[in-house]
Amino acid sequence: MVFSSITFLFYFLPIVLLSYYLVPKKVKNIVLLISSLFFYFWGEPKNILIMISMIVFSYIGGLVIDKLREKKSKFLKLFLFIIIVIDLSALFYFKYIDFLIRNINLYLE
């Protein structure tokens, strides 16, 4: 599904907006999360497990960072740095590694 497709503009977007504004405030983020996962699943179903695992990893990392911040731990910045590096590494690997390999191969030919 592409943002400019008929399916997105006339089916998906109105359903998401309607459900977002009809649900209670506590559930709005869950509606957006499920809608986003469905949108990405529609486009590339093979990567949905990777996306869900990264969401869970980042969420747990955020909870740990919150606990470290409450305790005023000296490891807060280190842990935050590690979480960011892991998230960006996963993004780079799954999004850009093919581009990098193709360009290296073209250069080495």
C-alpha positions in Angstrom: 0.0 0.0 0.0 1.4 3.4 -1.0 0.3 6.7 0.6 -1.1 7.9 -2.8 -3.0 4.7 -3.6 -6.8 4.5 -3.7 -6.7 1.8 -1.1 -4.8 4.0 1.4 -6.7 7.3 0.7 -10.3 6.0 0.6 -10.2 2.9 2.8 -7.3 2.7 5.2 -6.8 6.4 6.2 -10.5 7.0 6.9 -10.9 3.9 8.9 -7.8 4.7 11.0 -8.8 8.3 11.5 -12.3 7.3 12.5 -11.2 4.7 14.9 -8.6 7.0 16.4 -11.1 9.7 17.2 -13.8 7.3 18.4 -11.7 5.3 21.0 -10.9 6.6 24.5 -7.7 8.5 25.0 -6.0 5.5 26.7 -6.4 3.4 23.6 -5.4 5.9 20.9 -1.7 4.9 20.8 -2.6 1.2 20.6 -4.9 2.1 17.6 -2.0 3.9 15.9 0.4 1.0 16.7 -1.8 -1.6 15.2 -2.7 0.5 12.2 1.0 1.2 11.5 1.9 -2.5 11.8 -1.0 -3.4 9.4 0.2 -0.7 7.0 3.7 -2.1 6.9 2.5 -5.7 6.9 0.5 -4.9 3.8 3.6 -3.6 2.0 6.2 -6.2 3.2 4.8 -9.0 5.3 8.1 -10.8 5.6 9.6 -8.0 7.8 6.8 -7.7 10.3 8.4 -10.0 12.9 11.6 -7.9 12.7 9.6 -4.7 13.2 7.7 -6.2 16.2 10.8 -7.4 17.8 12.5 -4.0 17.4 9.4 -2.3 18.9 9.5 -4.6 21.9 13.3 -4.2 22.3 13.0 -0.4 22.2 10.1 -0.4 24.5 11.9 -2.5 27.1 15.0 -0.4 26.6 12.9 2.7 27.3 11.5 1.2 30.5 15.1 0.3 31.7 16.2 3.9 30.9 13.4 5.2 33.0 14.4 3.0 35.9 18.0 4.1 35.6 16.9 7.8 35.4 14.9 7.4 38.6 17.9 5.8 40.4 20.2 8.5 38.9 22.5 5.7 37.7 25.9 6.5 36.1 25.1 3.9 33.4 22.1 5.9 32.0 24.0 7.6 29.1 25.9 4.4 28.3 22.7 2.3 28.1 20.9 5.0 26.1 23.8 5.0 23.6 23.7 1.2 23.3 20.0 1.2 22.7 20.3 3.9 20.0 23.3 2.1 18.3 21.4 -1.2 18.2 18.2 0.4 16.8 20.2 2.4 14.1 22.2 -0.7 13.3 19.1 -2.7 12.7 17.7 0.1 10.5 20.9 0.3 8.5 21.1 -3.4 8.0 17.5 -4.0 6.9 17.1 -0.8 4.9 20.5 0.1 3.4 22.8 -3.0 3.3 21.6 -4.1 -0.2 22.3 -0.6 -1.5 25.8 -0.6 0.1 26.7 -4.0 -1.2 25.4 -3.2 -4.7 27.5 0.0 -4.8 30.6 -1.8 -3.5 30.2 -4.5 -6.2 29.8 -1.8 -8.9 32.9 -0.1 -7.7 35.0 -3.3 -7.6 34.0 -4.5 -11.1 
